[in-house]
């Protein structure tokens, strides 16, 4: 998912508590997703929230 996020121009902020997982998160450039694979991941969107808690600061909604 990190590779997909970077490939579409967004900046993911991964979270990890172990050094091996942090290293795995950094090593996302050892493969390339095809256009079809990118489209398949894009189509996973169901327009539903993963977290239903949100806040509003300065008129902008954000998820916490």
N, CA, C and O atoms as CSV, one atom per row, in Angstrom:
chain,resi,resn,atom,element,x,y,z
A,1,UNK,N,N,0.813,-1.184,0.000
A,1,UNK,CA,C,0.000,0.000,0.000
A,1,UNK,C,C,0.866,1.262,0.000
A,1,UNK,O,O,0.485,2.277,-0.584
A,2,UNK,N,N,2.014,1.202,0.644
A,2,UNK,CA,C,2.894,2.377,0.642
A,2,UNK,C,C,3.356,2.705,-0.767
A,2,UNK,O,O,3.361,3.867,-1.174
A,3,UNK,N,N,3.744,1.672,-1.511
A,3,UNK,CA,C,4.209,1.889,-2.887
A,3,UNK,C,C,3.087,2.504,-3.714
A,3,UNK,O,O,3.320,3.443,-4.474
A,4,UNK,N,N,1.876,1.984,-3.572
A,4,UNK,CA,C,0.716,2.502,-4.304
A,4,UNK,C,C,0.481,3.968,-3.960
A,4,UNK,O,O,0.242,4.783,-4.850
A,5,UNK,N,N,0.547,4.307,-2.674
A,5,UNK,CA,C,0.305,5.683,-2.251
A,5,UNK,C,C,1.338,6.639,-2.841
A,5,UNK,O,O,0.988,7.720,-3.315
A,6,UNK,N,N,2.600,6.245,-2.814
A,6,UNK,CA,C,3.666,7.092,-3.368
A,6,UNK,C,C,3.513,7.197,-4.885
A,6,UNK,O,O,3.696,8.274,-5.453
A,7,UNK,N,N,3.179,6.085,-5.543
A,7,UNK,CA,C,3.040,6.081,-6.999
A,7,UNK,C,C,1.911,6.995,-7.471
A,7,UNK,O,O,1.960,7.510,-8.587
A,8,UNK,N,N,0.898,7.200,-6.635
A,8,UNK,CA,C,-0.192,8.076,-7.047
A,8,UNK,C,C,0.008,9.516,-6.588
A,8,UNK,O,O,-0.871,10.358,-6.769
A,9,UNK,N,N,1.168,9.796,-5.992
A,9,UNK,CA,C,1.522,11.168,-5.668
A,9,UNK,C,C,1.110,11.632,-4.285
A,9,UNK,O,O,1.159,12.828,-3.999
A,10,UNK,N,N,0.709,10.719,-3.425
A,10,UNK,CA,C,0.372,11.102,-2.061
A,10,UNK,C,C,1.541,10.792,-1.137
A,10,UNK,O,O,2.473,10.083,-1.517
A,11,UNK,N,N,1.489,11.314,0.047
A,11,UNK,CA,C,2.565,11.106,1.016
A,11,UNK,C,C,2.024,10.277,2.174
A,11,UNK,O,O,1.343,10.807,3.052
A,12,UNK,N,N,2.320,8.985,2.183
A,12,UNK,CA,C,1.846,8.159,3.297
A,12,UNK,C,C,2.690,8.391,4.548
A,12,UNK,O,O,3.873,8.717,4.458
A,13,UNK,N,N,2.083,8.223,5.687
A,13,UNK,CA,C,2.798,8.340,6.958
A,13,UNK,C,C,2.634,6.999,7.683
A,13,UNK,O,O,1.693,6.814,8.455
A,14,UNK,N,N,3.559,6.067,7.427
A,14,UNK,CA,C,3.428,4.744,8.052
A,14,UNK,C,C,3.789,4.791,9.527
A,14,UNK,O,O,4.531,5.662,9.981
A,15,UNK,N,N,3.248,3.838,10.253
A,15,UNK,CA,C,3.522,3.739,11.675
A,15,UNK,C,C,4.076,2.344,11.942
A,15,UNK,O,O,3.560,1.354,11.424
A,16,UNK,N,N,5.115,2.273,12.741
A,16,UNK,CA,C,5.695,0.986,13.070
A,16,UNK,C,C,6.423,1.071,14.396
A,16,UNK,O,O,6.943,2.118,14.780
A,17,UNK,N,N,6.445,-0.072,15.093
A,17,UNK,CA,C,7.127,-0.117,16.370
A,17,UNK,C,C,8.355,-0.998,16.374
A,17,UNK,O,O,9.005,-1.155,17.407
A,18,UNK,N,N,8.684,-1.583,15.214
A,18,UNK,CA,C,9.849,-2.471,15.175
A,18,UNK,C,C,10.777,-2.080,14.031
A,18,UNK,O,O,10.329,-1.654,12.967
A,19,UNK,N,N,12.064,-2.231,14.267
A,19,UNK,CA,C,13.057,-1.875,13.257
A,19,UNK,C,C,12.879,-2.665,11.963
A,19,UNK,O,O,12.966,-2.065,10.892
A,20,UNK,N,N,12.635,-3.982,11.999
A,20,UNK,CA,C,12.434,-4.704,10.736
A,20,UNK,C,C,11.248,-4.171,9.930
A,20,UNK,O,O,11.317,-4.099,8.703
A,21,UNK,N,N,10.174,-3.802,10.603
A,21,UNK,CA,C,9.015,-3.272,9.885
A,21,UNK,C,C,9.306,-1.884,9.316
A,21,UNK,O,O,8.849,-1.555,8.221
A,22,UNK,N,N,10.048,-1.085,10.036
A,22,UNK,CA,C,10.445,0.235,9.536
A,22,UNK,C,C,11.293,0.074,8.279
A,22,UNK,O,O,11.098,0.790,7.297
A,23,UNK,N,N,12.234,-0.865,8.312
A,23,UNK,CA,C,13.081,-1.112,7.140
A,23,UNK,C,C,12.243,-1.614,5.959
A,23,UNK,O,O,12.490,-1.235,4.814
A,24,UNK,N,N,11.260,-2.460,6.237
A,24,UNK,CA,C,10.366,-2.951,5.187
A,24,UNK,C,C,9.573,-1.793,4.579
A,24,UNK,O,O,9.371,-1.752,3.365
A,25,UNK,N,N,9.126,-0.858,5.412
A,25,UNK,CA,C,8.381,0.298,4.917
A,25,UNK,C,C,9.245,1.190,4.029
A,25,UNK,O,O,8.736,1.801,3.090
A,26,UNK,N,N,10.535,1.271,4.311
A,26,UNK,CA,C,11.445,2.101,3.513
A,26,UNK,C,C,11.725,1.459,2.165
A,26,UNK,O,O,11.903,2.161,1.169
A,27,UNK,N,N,11.767,0.142,2.120
A,27,UNK,CA,C,12.156,-0.591,0.907
A,27,UNK,C,C,10.947,-0.840,0.010
A,27,UNK,O,O,10.554,-1.988,-0.195
A,28,UNK,N,N,10.354,0.229,-0.526
A,28,UNK,CA,C,9.169,0.087,-1.378
A,28,UNK,C,C,9.484,0.286,-2.864
A,28,UNK,O,O,8.576,0.277,-3.696
A,29,UNK,N,N,10.727,0.460,-3.190
A,29,UNK,CA,C,11.087,0.723,-4.586
A,29,UNK,C,C,11.731,-0.472,-5.275
A,29,UNK,O,O,12.301,-0.321,-6.356
A,30,UNK,N,N,11.652,-1.674,-4.666
A,30,UNK,CA,C,12.271,-2.836,-5.282
A,30,UNK,C,C,11.306,-3.554,-6.233
A,30,UNK,O,O,11.612,-4.643,-6.718
A,31,UNK,N,N,10.145,-2.950,-6.499
A,31,UNK,CA,C,9.190,-3.496,-7.456
A,31,UNK,C,C,8.382,-2.352,-8.045
A,31,UNK,O,O,8.432,-1.226,-7.550
A,32,UNK,N,N,7.642,-2.644,-9.098
A,32,UNK,CA,C,6.821,-1.626,-9.737
A,32,UNK,C,C,5.423,-2.200,-9.946
A,32,UNK,O,O,5.272,-3.345,-10.372
A,33,UNK,N,N,4.412,-1.405,-9.647
A,33,UNK,CA,C,3.040,-1.820,-9.885
A,33,UNK,C,C,2.654,-1.481,-11.317
A,33,UNK,O,O,2.974,-0.403,-11.818
A,34,UNK,N,N,1.963,-2.410,-11.973
A,34,UNK,CA,C,1.483,-2.151,-13.326
A,34,UNK,C,C,0.284,-1.209,-13.258
A,34,UNK,O,O,-0.284,-0.993,-12.188
A,35,UNK,N,N,-0.088,-0.661,-14.384
A,35,UNK,CA,C,-1.267,0.194,-14.439
A,35,UNK,C,C,-2.516,-0.552,-13.997
A,35,UNK,O,O,-3.382,0.014,-13.330
A,36,UNK,N,N,-2.608,-1.837,-14.373
A,36,UNK,CA,C,-3.749,-2.653,-13.985
A,36,UNK,C,C,-3.780,-2.871,-12.472
A,36,UNK,O,O,-4.843,-2.810,-11.855
A,37,UNK,N,N,-2.620,-3.124,-11.880
A,37,UNK,CA,C,-2.546,-3.301,-10.428
A,37,UNK,C,C,-2.926,-2.013,-9.697
A,37,UNK,O,O,-3.625,-2.053,-8.684
A,38,UNK,N,N,-2.467,-0.874,-10.210
A,38,UNK,CA,C,-2.831,0.418,-9.610
A,38,UNK,C,C,-4.347,0.607,-9.672
A,38,UNK,O,O,-4.961,1.041,-8.697
A,39,UNK,N,N,-4.948,0.281,-10.818
A,39,UNK,CA,C,-6.396,0.432,-10.981
A,39,UNK,C,C,-7.149,-0.503,-10.046
A,39,UNK,O,O,-8.172,-0.113,-9.482
A,40,UNK,N,N,-6.668,-1.723,-9.873
A,40,UNK,CA,C,-7.327,-2.663,-8.970
A,40,UNK,C,C,-7.322,-2.137,-7.539
A,40,UNK,O,O,-8.328,-2.238,-6.836
A,41,UNK,N,N,-6.202,-1.582,-7.108
A,41,UNK,CA,C,-6.128,-1.028,-5.757
A,41,UNK,C,C,-7.023,0.205,-5.650
A,41,UNK,O,O,-7.713,0.386,-4.647
A,42,UNK,N,N,-7.012,1.053,-6.679
A,42,UNK,CA,C,-7.894,2.229,-6.676
A,42,UNK,C,C,-9.358,1.821,-6.512
A,42,UNK,O,O,-10.128,2.508,-5.842
A,43,UNK,N,N,-9.733,0.709,-7.124
A,43,UNK,CA,C,-11.132,0.262,-7.094
A,43,UNK,C,C,-11.540,-0.380,-5.777
A,43,UNK,O,O,-12.703,-0.749,-5.613
A,44,UNK,N,N,-10.614,-0.522,-4.834
A,44,UNK,CA,C,-10.956,-1.049,-3.515
A,44,UNK,C,C,-11.732,-0.032,-2.691
A,44,UNK,O,O,-12.338,-0.391,-1.682
A,45,UNK,N,N,-11.725,1.233,-3.106
A,45,UNK,CA,C,-12.402,2.293,-2.370
A,45,UNK,C,C,-13.903,2.025,-2.306
A,45,UNK,O,O,-14.541,1.783,-3.331
A,46,UNK,N,N,-14.457,2.070,-1.114
A,46,UNK,CA,C,-15.901,1.893,-0.936
A,46,UNK,C,C,-16.554,3.174,-0.420
A,46,UNK,O,O,-17.735,3.170,-0.072
A,47,UNK,N,N,-15.791,4.275,-0.368
A,47,UNK,CA,C,-16.281,5.558,0.138
A,47,UNK,C,C,-16.828,5.443,1.555
A,47,UNK,O,O,-17.800,6.112,1.905
A,48,UNK,N,N,-16.207,4.600,2.366
A,48,UNK,CA,C,-16.590,4.453,3.761
A,48,UNK,C,C,-15.405,4.802,4.633
A,48,UNK,O,O,-14.256,4.575,4.257
A,49,UNK,N,N,-15.687,5.352,5.793
A,49,UNK,CA,C,-14.627,5.717,6.724
A,49,UNK,C,C,-14.098,4.479,7.429
A,49,UNK,O,O,-14.839,3.547,7.740
A,50,UNK,N,N,-12.798,4.500,7.670
A,50,UNK,CA,C,-12.190,3.453,8.467
A,50,UNK,C,C,-12.331,3.812,9.938
A,50,UNK,O,O,-12.500,2.937,10.787
A,51,UNK,N,N,-12.263,5.075,10.226
A,51,UNK,CA,C,-12.388,5.581,11.592
A,51,UNK,C,C,-13.509,6.617,11.581
A,51,UNK,O,O,-13.486,7.556,10.785
A,52,UNK,N,N,-14.477,6.446,12.454
A,52,UNK,CA,C,-15.594,7.383,12.439
A,52,UNK,C,C,-15.408,8.573,13.367
A,52,UNK,O,O,-16.323,9.376,13.548
A,53,UNK,N,N,-14.216,8.687,13.957
A,53,UNK,CA,C,-13.932,9.848,14.796
A,53,UNK,C,C,-13.284,10.927,13.941
A,53,UNK,O,O,-12.343,10.645,13.199
A,54,UNK,N,N,-13.758,12.111,14.031
A,54,UNK,CA,C,-13.170,13.202,13.272
A,54,UNK,C,C,-13.249,14.483,14.087
A,54,UNK,O,O,-13.972,14.574,15.080
A,55,UNK,N,N,-12.497,15.451,13.645
A,55,UNK,CA,C,-12.504,16.734,14.297
A,55,UNK,C,C,-12.565,17.837,13.262
A,55,UNK,O,O,-12.316,17.599,12.081
A,56,UNK,N,N,-12.887,19.014,13.687
A,56,UNK,CA,C,-12.920,20.168,12.794
A,56,UNK,C,C,-12.087,21.265,13.434
A,56,UNK,O,O,-12.355,21.692,14.557
A,57,UNK,N,N,-11.080,21.711,12.708
A,57,UNK,CA,C,-10.205,22.770,13.185
A,57,UNK,C,C,-10.113,23.807,12.077
A,57,UNK,O,O,-9.766,23.477,10.943
A,58,UNK,N,N,-10.410,25.018,12.387
A,58,UNK,CA,C,-10.332,26.099,11.415
A,58,UNK,C,C,-11.240,25.858,10.212
A,58,UNK,O,O,-10.934,26.314,9.110
A,59,UNK,N,N,-12.331,25.161,10.403
A,59,UNK,CA,C,-13.268,24.891,9.310
A,59,UNK,C,C,-12.887,23.698,8.467
A,59,UNK,O,O,-13.614,23.366,7.531
A,60,UNK,N,N,-11.760,23.025,8.760
A,60,UNK,CA,C,-11.328,21.861,7.993
A,60,UNK,C,C,-11.591,20.591,8.784
A,60,UNK,O,O,-11.251,20.499,9.964
A,61,UNK,N,N,-12.191,19.624,8.134
A,61,UNK,CA,C,-12.458,18.347,8.779
A,61,UNK,C,C,-11.228,17.444,8.664
A,61,UNK,O,O,-10.608,17.377,7.603
A,62,UNK,N,N,-10.880,16.766,9.723
A,62,UNK,CA,C,-9.783,15.819,9.676
A,62,UNK,C,C,-10.132,14.623,10.546
A,62,UNK,O,O,-10.972,14.718,11.441
A,63,UNK,N,N,-9.484,13.501,10.276
A,63,UNK,CA,C,-9.743,12.281,11.011
A,63,UNK,C,C,-8.689,12.092,12.075
A,63,UNK,O,O,-7.505,12.334,11.839
A,64,UNK,N,N,-9.116,11.661,13.242
A,64,UNK,CA,C,-8.187,11.444,14.356
A,64,UNK,C,C,-8.224,9.998,14.791
A,64,UNK,O,O,-7.511,9.613,15.718
